[in-house]
Amino acid sequence: MSKSKTVLLAISLLTALAATTSLNAVAQSSEIVIDSQVEWIEDRSLERDLRIVSGGDLTLRDLTLNIHDGVNIYVESGGTLNVHNSEIKDLNPPTGLAGYGYWDETNRSAVLIPGSDYDGGFEATFYSGETSTFYGGQAIIEGQDLIDLNGSEFTLSFDENTEDVWVGLVGYGHQSVHLTTVTLTPEVGSSITYDAIELEYRNMMALDQDGETCNLNIAGTADFDEASILGCMVVVDGIMTLHSTSIERTGPIISSTNADLIISGETTFSMSKDDHDVRAHANSRLHWGENVIGSGGLTDRWEKIIDSQEVHFDAAGVLFRILKFGQYEITSSTYFSDESGVGLIDSGDARTVEIGWADGSVWTESASIEILEYRTGWNMDESLDDYGGGIIPLTWDEVIMVDGKTPQIEFVSIDYQNPTDSVSRGSGGVGLMATIANRGTAPAIVYFTCDVSETGTAAQMTSYPGGLVEEGEEVTIQFSWMNSDVDNASLTCEILTPTQLVEEDAFGGGTASSDKITWIDPTDDEGGSIIPVLAAFVIATVAMGAFFFKMSKSSEEDEEELY
């Protein structure tokens, strides 16, 4: 190899190595990846994301892990995080306070101002923070007039005789009042500013004023034993176990649809950032041990919440409501199914279906769907009940199918009353029998129409055939076929399905065909009988016209009732 080629090869290798090193550095600086069994035993600060992938197993033992705002710990499906006798700390945990929105003396929020620390008079300045305001609220000191508030701060003056004093705080219209800091300024001496959470307080939650925090996302498995978590947001999509672990200013822990959250031992919660320590999806699995202690006071142990719920019907225009609905077990307003047969419960909003109260009791929703009106063309008669089943349980499924107490019609067969190979056009027609079965759980009044199979034209019949078919029954309906222009012909009959149905065959239906029969011209002896045949045809035509007029009037009256 020539010297020039050697130099070029060396330069190429160095360039490739530099590029690879640069790419690795970028990858390493973006996040820490655990893909095998690893144990950390020394304190450390986490400034970039930590990802435990499938097959990875990270154990934190006897250490403190300080996490910067915006940093995430991801435990992917198949990954494992073990935390033993260790502390996970948000370097910027919530330091503010938020009220619950109550105005009554027992439940309203308050902070204790340490007046006994001062020999002389002093002022206390309360700050709501940059994103909040005291507008429309009030400060309440026992024995004094109510103090109307405005803006993001207010100041109260106290004389030298002031002992420790509770200052009640209420927000506008029962909104949560926010307090981030209190500055105490004595007549003599320097001011002291306290984070609100450093003061003694009652009926208040933790407030993360800047909204910045660290995040634990558990899609795999996480096991905390005699550990602690300060701050951070915890979202569980996999399996998380908290045993004898301290949870402070962290809640609510979010437990998603298919998650398992096991809380056991002497685990304690304190200062949740909402009015419950755990927010679980209704269909997640939550275990709260007997010795677990929640934040208490006005903070519930858990709430189970279900997302948008849909009730699916086979028809449009079904009216229904919910009985014993929600926490106060009310009767809801009336809902209806749209053209797709879908009805939204509570306009599709999420709602709470279970509460583990702070006092140890549990409320669980036990609601029902009441069908108010479920009518189609098959059960318009007032003697028949609404379809759907009346009252049915409201489950926690996201989609609830209402398919009980509905018919399921099957067109079994079309047969001749008196089997024959031919019929004279002058004879007045041939009698047939339609066999129709109802395999469903509700009756239906069904009708059918017939065409000549060979031409597709409407068959000449002496009546508009149909009738009541009870659930579980099979009935035979007799009718006549008067004439056919085709010599060798058969009938194909089809059940008329209700127009209210989303899918035409939702309640069954179908077609059936007869055997072919030969129509022959009348003989000379039958020639004198043409007048009776015409008379019969005229009578049949008048009868069918009267029937359709009656059906039309009935349909119009039904529509007026519906609207």
C-alpha positions in Angstrom: 0.0 0.0 0.0 1.3 3.4 -0.9 2.0 6.1 1.7 -0.7 8.3 0.3 -3.3 5.6 0.6 -2.2 4.8 4.1 -2.7 8.5 5.1 -6.1 8.6 3.5 -7.2 5.4 5.2 -6.0 6.8 8.6 -7.9 10.0 8.0 -11.1 8.1 7.1 -10.8 5.9 10.3 -10.3 9.0 12.5 -13.2 10.8 10.9 -15.5 7.8 11.4 -14.3 7.3 15.0 -15.0 11.0 15.7 -18.5 10.8 14.2 -19.3 7.7 16.2 -18.0 9.2 19.4 -20.1 12.3 18.8 -23.2 10.3 18.2 -22.6 8.2 21.4 -22.1 11.4 23.4 -25.5 12.8 22.2 -27.2 9.5 23.0 -25.7 9.3 26.4 -26.5 12.9 27.3 -30.2 12.5 26.4 -31.0 9.7 28.9 -29.6 6.9 31.0 -30.6 3.5 29.8 -30.7 0.4 32.1 -30.9 -2.8 30.1 -29.4 -5.3 32.5 -29.2 -5.8 36.3 -27.8 -2.7 38.0 -27.6 -1.6 41.6 -27.0 2.0 42.9 -25.8 2.4 46.5 -24.6 5.9 46.7 -26.5 9.2 46.7 -26.7 10.9 43.3 -28.5 13.7 41.4 -30.5 12.9 38.3 -30.3 15.6 35.7 -31.4 13.6 32.7 -34.0 11.0 32.0 -33.6 7.5 33.3 -35.1 4.7 31.2 -35.4 1.1 32.3 -36.1 -1.0 29.2 -37.5 -4.5 29.0 -35.0 -6.9 30.7 -33.5 -4.0 32.7 -33.5 -4.2 36.5 -32.4 -1.2 38.6 -32.2 -1.4 42.4 -31.7 1.7 44.6 -30.5 0.8 48.0 -29.8 3.0 51.1 -29.5 6.2 49.1 -31.1 9.6 48.2 -31.9 10.2 44.6 -32.3 14.0 43.9 -34.3 14.6 40.7 -34.4 17.9 38.8 -37.6 19.4 37.4 -38.6 18.0 34.1 -36.6 14.8 34.5 -38.4 11.6 33.9 -37.9 8.0 35.2 -39.4 5.6 32.7 -39.9 1.9 33.7 -41.0 0.3 30.4 -43.0 -2.9 30.1 -40.7 -5.7 31.1 -38.4 -3.4 33.1 -38.1 -3.4 36.9 -37.3 -0.6 39.5 -36.6 -1.7 43.1 -36.3 1.0 45.8 -35.2 -0.2 49.2 -34.6 2.1 52.2 -34.1 5.0 49.8 -35.5 8.4 49.2 -36.6 9.9 45.8 -36.7 13.7 46.1 -37.9 16.4 43.8 -35.3 19.2 44.2 -38.2 21.7 43.7 -41.1 20.2 45.6 -44.4 22.1 46.1 -44.0 24.8 48.7 -47.4 26.5 48.4 -50.8 25.8 49.9 -54.3 25.5 48.2 -57.7 25.5 49.9 -60.6 23.1 49.2 -63.1 25.9 48.4 -65.2 25.7 51.6 -66.4 28.8 53.5 -67.8 27.3 56.7 -65.8 27.7 59.8 -65.1 24.0 60.3 -63.8 23.3 56.7 -62.4 26.6 55.5 -58.7 27.0 54.9 -56.5 28.9 57.4 -52.8 29.5 58.3 -51.4 30.3 61.7 -49.4 33.6 61.9 -46.7 33.3 64.7 -47.5 36.6 66.5 -45.9 35.3 69.7 -42.5 35.6 67.9 -42.7 39.4 68.1 -42.6 41.8 71.0 -43.9 44.7 69.0 -46.3 45.3 66.1 -45.7 43.7 62.8 -47.3 43.2 59.3 -48.1 40.0 57.5 -48.1 40.1 53.7 -49.8 37.2 51.9 -48.9 36.3 48.3 -51.1 34.2 46.0 -48.4 33.7 43.4 -48.0 34.9 39.8 -50.7 32.7 38.3 -53.3 33.2 41.0 -55.3 36.0 42.6 -57.2 36.7 45.8 -59.8 38.6 43.8 -63.3 38.2 45.3 -62.0 36.3 48.3 -61.9 37.2 52.0 -59.6 36.9 55.0 -61.2 36.0 58.3 -59.8 36.6 61.7 -62.0 35.6 64.7 -63.6 38.6 66.4 -62.9 41.0 63.5 -64.8 42.1 60.5 -64.4 40.2 57.3 -61.6 41.5 55.1 -62.4 41.7 51.4 -59.4 40.8 49.1 -58.3 41.8 45.7 -55.1 41.4 43.6 -52.3 38.9 44.1 -51.3 40.1 47.6 -52.7 41.8 50.7 -51.2 42.9 54.0 -52.6 42.7 57.6 -51.3 44.8 60.5 -51.0 43.4 64.1 -50.2 45.2 67.3 -47.7 44.3 70.0 -50.4 42.3 71.9 -50.9 39.8 69.1 -50.4 36.2 70.0 -50.4 33.4 67.4 -53.5 34.0 65.3 -55.4 32.0 62.7 -56.1 33.8 59.5 -58.9 32.1 57.5 -58.8 32.3 53.7 -61.7 31.8 51.3 -61.7 32.1 47.5 -64.3 33.7 45.2 -67.3 31.6 44.5 -66.0 28.6 46.5 -62.9 28.4 44.4 -59.7 27.1 45.8 -57.6 29.9 47.4 -53.9 29.8 46.7 -51.1 30.9 49.0 -47.4 30.8 48.1 -45.6 32.9 50.7 -46.2 35.0 53.8 -43.7 37.8 54.6 -43.6 39.0 58.3 -42.2 42.5 58.7 -41.8 43.7 62.3 -41.7 47.4 63.3 -38.1 46.8 64.4 -36.0 44.3 62.7 -35.8 42.4 59.4 -38.5 40.8 57.4 -38.8 37.0 57.2 -40.5 35.3 54.2 -42.0 31.9 54.8 -43.0 29.4 52.1 -46.7 28.8 52.9 -46.1 25.2 53.6 -43.6 26.1 56.4 -46.5 27.6 58.4 -48.9 25.7 60.5 -52.1 25.3 58.5 -55.4 23.5 58.4 -57.7 22.3 55.6 -55.1 22.9 52.9 -53.4 20.9 50.2 -49.9 21.2 48.7 -49.6 23.6 45.8 -47.0 23.3 43.0 -47.0 26.9 41.9 -44.8 26.7 38.9 -46.2 23.3 37.6 -42.7 22.0 37.1 -41.9 18.6 38.6 -40.2 15.3 38.0 -42.1 12.3 36.8 -42.2 8.6 37.5 -43.8 6.6 34.7 -44.3 3.0 35.6 -45.3 0.8 32.7 -43.3 -2.2 33.9 -42.9 -3.1 37.6 -41.8 -0.9 40.5 -41.4 -2.1 44.1 -40.9 0.5 46.9 -40.1 -1.0 50.4 -39.4 1.3 53.4 -38.7 4.1 51.0 -40.0 7.7 50.5 -41.1 10.0 47.7 -41.1 13.7 48.0 -42.7 15.7 45.2 -42.7 14.3 41.6 -45.8 13.0 39.7 -46.3 9.2 39.7 -48.3 7.6 36.8 -48.8 3.8 36.9 -49.7 1.8 33.8 -48.0 -1.4 35.0 -47.6 -2.8 38.5 -46.5 -0.6 41.5 -46.1 -1.8 45.1 -45.7 0.7 47.9 -44.8 -1.0 51.2 -44.2 1.0 54.4 -43.3 4.0 52.2 -43.8 7.7 52.8 -45.5 9.7 50.1 -45.3 13.5 50.6 -46.5 16.2 48.3 -46.7 13.7 45.5 -50.4 12.6 45.3 -52.5 12.0 43.7 -50.8 8.9 42.3 -52.4 8.2 38.9 -53.4 4.6 38.3 -54.4 4.0 34.7 -56.9 1.6 33.1 -55.0 -1.7 33.3 -52.7 -0.8 36.2 -52.1 -2.6 39.5 -51.4 -0.4 42.5 -50.7 -2.2 45.8 -50.4 0.0 48.9 -49.5 -2.0 52.0 -47.7 -2.0 55.3 -47.2 1.3 57.2 -47.4 3.4 54.0 -48.4 7.0 54.7 -49.6 9.9 52.5 -49.3 13.5 53.4 -50.1 16.8 51.6 -51.6 15.5 48.4 -51.8 18.1 45.6 -55.6 17.3 45.1 -58.4 16.2 47.4 -57.5 12.6 47.1 -54.3 10.6 47.4 -54.9 8.1 44.6 -56.8 8.8 41.3 -57.5 5.4 39.8 -59.3 4.4 36.6 -62.5 2.6 37.5 -61.2 -0.6 35.9 -57.7 -0.5 37.4 -56.9 -2.8 40.4 -56.2 -1.0 43.7 -55.3 -2.5 47.0 -55.3 -0.2 50.1 -54.0 -2.0 53.1 -55.6 -1.8 56.6 -52.6 0.0 58.1 -52.1 2.5 55.3 -52.7 6.1 56.4 -53.9 8.8 54.0 -53.4 12.5 54.1 -56.7 12.7 56.0 -58.9 15.7 56.7 -60.7 16.7 53.6 -58.5 14.6 51.4 -60.0 11.3 50.3 -57.9 8.2 50.2 -58.8 7.4 46.6 -61.2 8.2 43.8 -62.0 5.9 41.0 -62.9 7.7 37.8 -64.4 6.4 34.5 -63.9 8.2 31.2 -66.6 8.9 28.7 -69.2 6.2 28.6 -71.4 5.3 25.6 -74.6 3.3 25.5 -75.2 1.5 22.2 -78.6 0.7 20.9 -79.7 -1.0 17.7 -82.0 2.0 16.9 -81.9 5.8 16.8 -84.1 8.0 19.0 -84.1 5.8 22.1 -84.7 7.8 25.2 -83.1 6.8 28.5 -81.8 8.2 31.8 -79.6 7.1 34.7 -81.0 6.3 38.2 -78.9 6.7 41.4 -76.4 8.6 39.3 -73.1 9.8 40.8 -72.0 10.6 44.3 -75.4 12.2 45.3 -77.3 9.3 43.6 -79.6 11.6 41.6 -81.8 10.8 38.6 -80.1 12.2 35.5 -81.6 14.2 32.7 -82.9 12.4 29.7 -80.4 11.2 27.0 -81.1 9.9 23.5 -79.3 7.7 21.0 -78.2 9.4 17.8 -78.5 8.2 14.2 -75.7 5.7 14.9 -77.6 4.3 17.9 -75.0 5.8 20.4 -76.1 7.7 23.5 -73.6 9.5 25.7 -73.9 9.4 29.5 -73.5 12.9 31.0 -72.5 14.4 27.7 -69.5 12.1 27.6 -67.8 13.7 30.6 -65.6 11.7 33.0 -67.1 11.0 36.4 -66.3 9.6 39.8 -67.8 6.2 40.5 -66.0 5.3 43.8 -64.6 7.2 46.7 -62.5 5.9 49.6 -63.3 8.5 52.2 -60.7 9.8 54.6 -62.7 8.3 57.5 -62.3 4.7 56.2 -65.7 4.3 54.6 -66.2 3.7 50.9 -68.9 4.9 48.5 -69.4 2.9 45.3 -71.8 3.9 42.5 -74.7 1.5 41.9 -76.5 3.1 39.1 -79.0 1.8 36.5 -80.0 2.7 33.0 -83.8 3.2 32.7 -85.2 2.9 29.1 -87.9 5.5 28.8 -88.8 5.0 25.2 -87.5 2.4 22.7 -90.0 2.1 19.8 -89.6 1.0 16.3 -92.0 0.0 13.5 -92.3 -3.4 15.0 -93.5 -2.3 18.5 -95.4 0.9 17.9 -98.6 -0.7 19.1 -99.4 0.5 22.6 -100.1 -3.0 23.8 -96.4 -3.9 23.3 -93.7 -2.9 25.7 -90.6 -0.8 24.9 -87.6 -2.8 23.8 -84.4 -2.8 25.8 -85.6 -4.4 29.1 -86.8 -1.4 31.2 -84.1 -1.0 33.8 -80.6 -2.5 33.4 -77.4 -2.1 35.5 -75.0 0.6 34.6 -71.6 -1.1 34.5 -68.2 0.5 34.4 -67.5 -0.6 30.8 -66.7 2.3 28.5 -69.2 0.9 26.0 -72.5 -0.6 27.2 -74.5 -2.7 24.7 -78.3 -2.7 25.2 -79.5 -5.7 23.2 -81.8 -7.4 25.7 -85.6 -7.6 25.2 -85.4 -7.2 21.4 -86.9 -9.4 18.7 -84.9 -11.5 16.3 -87.0 -12.4 13.2 -86.3 -15.2 10.8 -88.2 -15.7 7.6 -88.4 -19.5 7.6 -90.3 -20.4 4.4 -93.0 -19.8 1.8 -95.2 -22.8 0.9 -98.4 -23.4 -1.1 -101.5 -24.1 1.0 -102.6 -26.8 -1.5 -99.6 -28.1 -3.4 -100.2 -28.0 -7.2 -98.2 -27.7 -10.4 -100.4 -25.2 -12.1 -103.1 -22.6 -11.5 -105.5 -20.9 -13.9 -105.4 -17.2 -14.2 -109.2 -17.3 -14.1 -109.4 -19.1 -10.8 -108.9 -16.2 -8.4 -105.3 -17.0 -7.4 -103.4 -19.5 -5.3 -103.1 -19.6 -1.5 -99.7 -19.5 0.3 -98.4 -19.8 3.8 -95.5 -17.7 5.2 -93.7 -19.2 8.2 -91.9 -16.6 10.4 -90.0 -17.3 13.6 -89.0 -14.9 16.4 -85.8 -16.1 18.0 -85.5 -13.0 20.2 -86.8 -12.0 23.6 -89.5 -9.5 22.7 -92.6 -9.6 20.4 -92.8 -7.9 17.0 -95.6 -7.0 14.6 -94.0 -7.7 11.2 -95.2 -7.3 7.6 -93.7 -8.5 4.4 -93.9 -7.8 0.7 -93.6 -10.1 -2.3 -92.2 -9.8 -5.8 -92.4 -12.2 -8.8 -88.9 -13.7 -8.6 -88.5 -13.9 -12.4 -89.4 -10.2 -13.1 -88.9 -8.4 -9.8 -92.3 -6.8 -10.2 -94.7 -6.5 -7.2 -96.9 -9.5 -6.9 -100.7 -9.1 -7.0 -101.9 -10.2 -3.6 -105.4 -10.0 -1.9 -104.0 -8.6 1.3 -101.0 -6.9 2.9 -99.6 -9.9 4.9 -98.2 -9.7 8.4 -99.0 -10.0 12.1 -97.8 -10.4 15.6 -94.9 -12.8 16.3 -94.4 -13.4 20.0 -90.9 -14.1 21.3 -89.8 -17.7 21.0 -92.7 -18.5 18.6 -93.0 -19.5 15.0 -96.2 -18.4 13.2 -97.8 -19.2 9.9 -99.4 -16.3 7.9 -101.8 -17.1 5.1 -102.1 -14.9 2.0 -103.1 -15.2 -1.7 -101.2 -14.6 -4.9 -103.9 -13.5 -7.5 -102.2 -13.6 -10.8 -99.0 -13.6 -12.8 -98.0 -12.4 -16.2 -95.3 -15.0 -16.3 -96.3 -18.5 -17.1 -93.7 -20.3 -15.0 -93.1 -18.1 -11.9 -92.4 -18.1 -8.2 -92.6 -15.5 -5.3 -89.8 -14.0 -3.3 -91.0 -12.3 -0.1 -89.0 -10.0 2.1 -89.8 -8.8 5.7 -90.1 -5.0 6.0 -87.6 -3.9 8.7 -88.1 -0.7 10.9 -86.6 2.5 9.5 -85.4 3.4 13.1 -82.8 0.6 13.0 -79.1 1.6 12.6 -78.4 -1.7 10.8 -81.3 -3.0 8.6 -80.9 -6.5 9.9 -80.3 -5.7 13.5 -83.6 -7.4 14.5 -83.3 -10.0 11.8 -85.7 -10.2 8.8 -84.6 -11.7 5.6 -86.3 -13.3 2.6 -87.9 -16.5 1.5 -89.0 -17.9 -1.9 -91.8 -20.3 -3.0 -91.5 -23.1 -5.5 -92.3 -22.3 -9.1 -95.9 -22.8 -10.3 -97.3 -22.7 -13.8 -100.0 -20.1 -14.6 -102.3 -21.1 -17.5 -104.9 -19.1 -19.3 -108.5 -19.9 -18.4 -110.5 -22.5 -20.5 -113.7 -21.7 -22.3 -115.7 -23.0 -19.4 -113.9 -20.5 -17.2 -114.4 -17.6 -19.6 -117.7 -16.6 -18.0 -116.1 -16.2 -14.7 -113.9 -13.2 -15.6 -116.3 -10.8 -14.0 -116.0 -12.3 -10.6 -112.2 -12.3 -10.9 -112.3 -8.6 -11.8 -114.7 -7.9 -9.0 -112.3 -9.7 -6.6 -109.4 -7.7 -7.9 -111.3 -4.4 -7.4 -112.3 -5.4 -3.9 -108.7 -6.3 -3.1 -107.4 -3.1 -4.5 -109.8 -1.0 -2.5 -109.0 -3.0 0.7 -105.2 -2.5 0.2 -105.8 1.2 -0.4 -107.8 1.5 2.8 -105.1 -0.4 4.7 -102.3 1.8 3.4 -104.3 4.9 4.3 -104.8 3.6 7.8 -101.1 2.8 8.1 -100.2 6.3 6.9 -102.5 7.9 9.4 -101.1 5.7 12.2 -97.5 6.6 11.2 -98.3 10.3 11.2 -99.9 10.1 14.7 -96.9 8.1 15.9 -94.5 10.8 14.6 -96.6 13.5 16.3 -96.3 11.6 19.6 -92.5 11.3 19.1 -92.1 15.0 18.5 
